[in-house]
């Protein structure tokens, strides 16, 4: 049972837009930065979004992040088959004094 | 360019102690508020944060695994070591190390699969 809640799966057609939610509490998302990670099959996670809405160098602007209260959202536009992956949100939990990840969301591009 | 590489046994027996090493290059383990963490992922399951160590040697552990984990660093060798005692088959997972840049993990190792079986 993850501290951060994500939908197990989302799907959309190529070229469409999808959003992935990440729900937490005041001790984690509500008071700390959120980051998002993409994990392609058989590979290590890769940073997609940091500090809620910033993109590292090399990440296309098709990927975006936002945060409101105790929830965060990852948005992906112009879906490509290469975007099929598992996506994880993560943040620090001040009550647990521990980093926490969401349970992951599997994106299928139909 | 920052690189991280995990190393350790691929197979351990139940009740044994696991020792994993993360060797870092292109990054100083004395770097400000940045640190190195260990994160694992059982096959087909989600990421699970285990522990991290900052440049000032401050350490944090997963609440549920704290009694079994020890993290340490050897700055001269650019290595971070994780030990996990009393291994069980449920600890079978890919173990990753990552650089914690204050609020996110910007760099990850490739991971090392550890299987716990007699």
Boltz contact constraints between the chains, C-beta under 6 A:
constraints:
  - contact:
      token1: [A, 33]
      token2: [B, 103]
      max_distance: 6.0
  - contact:
      token1: [A, 35]
      token2: [B, 104]
      max_distance: 6.0
  - contact:
      token1: [A, 44]
      token2: [B, 96]
      max_distance: 6.0
  - contact:
      token1: [A, 44]
      token2: [B, 108]
      max_distance: 6.0
  - contact:
      token1: [A, 44]
      token2: [B, 110]
      max_distance: 6.0
  - contact:
      token1: [A, 44]
      token2: [B, 111]
      max_distance: 6.0
  - contact:
      token1: [A, 45]
      token2: [B, 108]
      max_distance: 6.0
  - contact:
      token1: [A, 47]
      token2: [B, 106]
      max_distance: 6.0
  - contact:
      token1: [A, 50]
      token2: [B, 104]
      max_distance: 6.0
  - contact:
      token1: [A, 51]
      token2: [B, 103]
      max_distance: 6.0
  - contact:
      token1: [A, 88]
      token2: [B, 47]
      max_distance: 6.0
  - contact:
      token1: [A, 96]
      token2: [B, 63]
      max_distance: 6.0
  - contact:
      token1: [A, 97]
      token2: [B, 60]
      max_distance: 6.0
  - contact:
      token1: [A, 98]
      token2: [B, 62]
      max_distance: 6.0
  - contact:
      token1: [A, 98]
      token2: [B, 63]
      max_distance: 6.0
  - contact:
      token1: [A, 99]
      token2: [B, 49]
      max_distance: 6.0
  - contact:
      token1: [A, 101]
      token2: [B, 47]
      max_distance: 6.0
  - contact:
      token1: [A, 103]
      token2: [B, 46]
      max_distance: 6.0
  - contact:
      token1: [A, 104]
      token2: [B, 46]
      max_distance: 6.0
